[in-house]
Amino acid sequence: MLVQPLRSTDFRRSPAAQPSAEPKVAVLLNANARKVDARVVKLLSHVVPEEDLFLSRSPLDARRIAQTVLERGYPTVFTGGGDGTFMGFVNEVLQQVGPRGKFAGQSAPRFGILKLGTGNGIAAFVNASSTRGDGILNDVVRARAAEVPGVRTMDLVQVDGQRAPFAGLGVDGKVLNDYISVKESLGKGMFKRVMSGGGGYFSAVAFKTVPHYLTSSVLVECEVVNGPSEAYRLGAEGQAVGGPLAPGAVLFRGKLMMAAAGTMPFYGYGFRMFPHANDRRGFLQLRLGQVSPTQVLANLPRLWNGRWAPEGLHDFHAREVTIRFARPMPFQVGGDAAGYREQVTLSVAPESIELLDFNGVQ
């Protein structure tokens, strides 16, 4: 599925390359990721000095590598292994440069993404090259030569002290669990390539999640309350509708199938779940779903591309929201299953991060 290059006001061109020394660039690879194999490591070793190439096999490895990166003062760090690898490392770095961290007050490096994961939502956001040919090598080489077209600032969702590009309760958590089930049961042999990618997600939604909700209750009573800042209801094109919504206001009360929020448009595989997430800096996009499974199935391609805006989808820009369901709902944070929750508070993290953007279109 093709993903159109993103354009938004938070994109800015990188400063012109300086004639001085080549910028130092670190590369962190998740050795447990399916696409990080001996071939990839060998290829990258040809363009990255040995001391700048790191392999992580555990959260403890990632913590130690984050300390090394900050001690050496790398201005740019690439991660390879998917959105989970990226956010795990970002959380380590931000914790260590935070008020109680070992490197308190030090600036976090800029981050680059190597498209070596499964969902690759953040890679789509910054137009990272594919693994075909020398794509990922070229991205690193361009960063080392200070030839990346631009930098994109991204806010993060904060939940339970962790930062992620998105999180949600309800059907999206169910979709994640169904995708894992489909991949484990069907993603083998001749179907491995298809079911481990976007085809697996699409199949999970069409043949597992939607059929389940055709015979089970999908709508659950929910209340969504605004936090201490003003919020805005969004129209079909992402424009603010009506005046600001007051701090503490009830944004929604009724039955929902899903309540989720993100600070970038994509889930995985080009699924543009939050098409207006990047339109207002310092805000997350809250999306509340009140649609039926048959509607989802009939409009899945348009939903996937962020072009479906029925009456049953309610979108907001907010800085913080508290979501309360009448019963425990599947919960996911950044695409990782996080059990079941009845209540959760989602807010914009106090820190934003800078990402290398390889598109260069403003």
ABEGO torsion letter per residue (X at the ends): XBBBBBBBAABBBBBBBBABBBBBBBBBBBAABAABBAAAAAAAAAABBAAABBBBABAAAAAAAAAAAAAAGBABBBBBGEAAAAAAAAAAAAAAABAABAABGBBBBBBBBBBABAAGAAAAAAGBBBABEAAAAAAAAAAAAGABABBBBBBBBBBGGBBBABBBBEAAAAAAAAAAAAAAAABBEAAAAAAABAAAAAAAAAAAAAAAAAABBABBBBBBBBBABBBBBBBAAGBBBEBBBBBGBBABBEBBABBBBBABABBBGGBBABAAAAABBGBBBBBBBABBAAAAAAAAAAAAAGABBBAABBBBBBABBBBBBABBBBBBBGGBBAEBBABBBBBBBABBBBBBBAAGBX
